[in-house]
Amino acid sequence: MLFMKALFIGRFQPFHKGHFETIKNISKIYDQIIIGIGSSQYGHISENPFTSEERIEMINKTLDRNDIKNYKIILIPDIHNPPKWVDHVKSIIKDFDVIITNNLFTKSLFLEKKYEVIDTPLYKKEIYSGKVIREKIKNGEKWEDLVPEEVERYIKRINGINRLKKI
C-alpha cells in the first residue's frame, strides 16, 4: 500500500472551523497532511494579522486537542511571482502526492504544472472565511462560534481582538 501525502495550503488568518473540518476529513484519507502556511512572513497587517508562529499555535492546539496526529506544518513565504510560485512551494516541500484546495488561483497554478488537485467540500464558506471572521472581530460582532474553541481562547490571550481593531 502506498503512503500518501496531501498538501493543504492556506493563510489560516485565523484557523477556523472550515479549515478544521477539512483537515479532520482528509486526515482519515491520507497518511500525512502537510499544512502549508502561506504568506508566512507576514503578521500584524490587515490581511495577515497573525504571525506564522501564532498560526502554528492555533493549528497545533486545535489538532492536538482533537487527537489528529498525522500532520506537519511548513511555512511558505510569498514570492509575489505567480508563474514561479508552484516551483517555490516545491523547493520548500519536496514530497507530496496531491494538493487539497478550494482556492481557484492556487488550484489553477498547480493544475498548470500537472499536479493532482482535489477540491474539498466547502463548510459554510460564506461564514467560515478568514476575511469574514476578521471583519466580525474588528466590528465587535459575534465571531467566537466560527473558530475552534482553542483558537478563540488563543486570540483572546494574545490580545488579537485589539490588534485587529488597530490595524
N, C-alpha and C positions, 0 to 999 in steps of 0.2 A: 504494500500500500504506500502511496506517495505521501510525503509530508508537505502539506500545502500552506503557503504563507499569503495572507491578504494584507494589502497596504490600504489603510484608511486615512486619508489626508483631510485635515480641516484646520481652521484657526482656533476653534474652541474658545470663543470670546463672548460669553463663558461656555464651559462644558454644560450642556443642557440635556433634558430628558430625551430629546430626539437622538442626540449622539449616543446616549447611554443605551437606548433601545436598539440602535443599530449594532453597537458593539456586543450587546448581550446576545443578539441573534447570530451574528457572524462568528462569535466565539464558539458556538455549537457546531459550526460547519467547517471552519478552518482550524488547523493545528496551531497556528500562531497568527496573531493580529499585530501588525506593525502600525502603530498610531503615529502618523507623521504630523507634527505640529508646524503648520505653515506660518509664514510671517513671524518666525520665531525671534527675530532680532528686535521686534517692536513691542513696546509697552508704554503705558501712560499717555496714549494718544486716543482720540475719539474712536477710531475704527478698531484699534487694538489696545484697549485699556489695561489688560492684564499681561504681565510679563510671561516669558516662557516658563520660568520657574513656578509661577503661580498656576499656570495652566496645567503643568505636570502634576502639581499638588492636587488640584481639583480632580483630575482624572484618576490619579493613584488612590486618593481617599475613597472615591465612589466605587471603583472597580474592586479594590481590596475588600471593602465592606460587603460587597455583593459576591465575593468569592470567585471573581474572574481573574484567573492567573496566567492565561496563555497569551500575554501581550507584552510588548515592549514599546517604549516611546522614543522617537527620534526627532530631533529638531531639524526643520527645513527652513533656512533663511530665504527670503525673497531675493531674486536677482533682477527682477523687472525687465526680463527679456523672454517673452513667451516662446519664441521658436527654440530657445535653448533650455527652457525650464525642465522638460522631462529628462534631458541628459543631466542636468544639475541634480535632480532628485535621484537619478540612477547612480550618480557619483557618490551620493551620501548613503543611499540604501541599496546595497548591491544585489540583494537576493529577495525577490518576491514573485508570486505567481499571478496575482490578479490585483486589480485596483478596485476599491469599493468607493463609489462616489455618486452623488446626485448633482454635483456642480457641473453644469454644462460646459464651462470653459475647461475645467480640469479634464473632464471626460473627452472632449474633442482633442485636446493636446495629446493625451495618452493613446487614443484611437489612431491618430495620425502616425504614431510611432509603432502601431501594430500590437499594442498591449491589449489583453483581455480586460474589459471594464464591466463591472457589474453594478447595476442600479440597486438601491435598497428601497424598501418601502419608506415613504415619507410619513413621519409621525407628526401629523398636525403642523405641517411646515409653516402655516400662517401664524402659529403662536410659538412653536419650537424653533425659533430663529434667533441667533445671537443679536442681530440688529434690533429685533422687536424687544428682546429682553433688556438690552442696554438702554433703549428708549424708555421702557417702563421704569427702570431703575432711576434714570435721570429725572423723569417726570413725577416721581414719588407714587407711581401706580403699583398695584399688586403684581409681583413677579416671582415670588418665592415658590409657587407651585409649578413653575416652568423648569426648574432645575432640581437635580437630586438634592436631598437634604444636606449631604456633606458639602456640596457646592454653596448652598445658601449660607450655611454656618461659616464656611471659609471666607466668602465675600464679605460677610459682616465682620469677621475677625480682623481682616486686613484693611478694614475701612474702605472697601471698594465702592460702597454707595457714594460716599463723599467724593472719592476720586472721579467717578463718572459724572457727578454733578458739576465738578470744577473744570473738566476738560471739554 
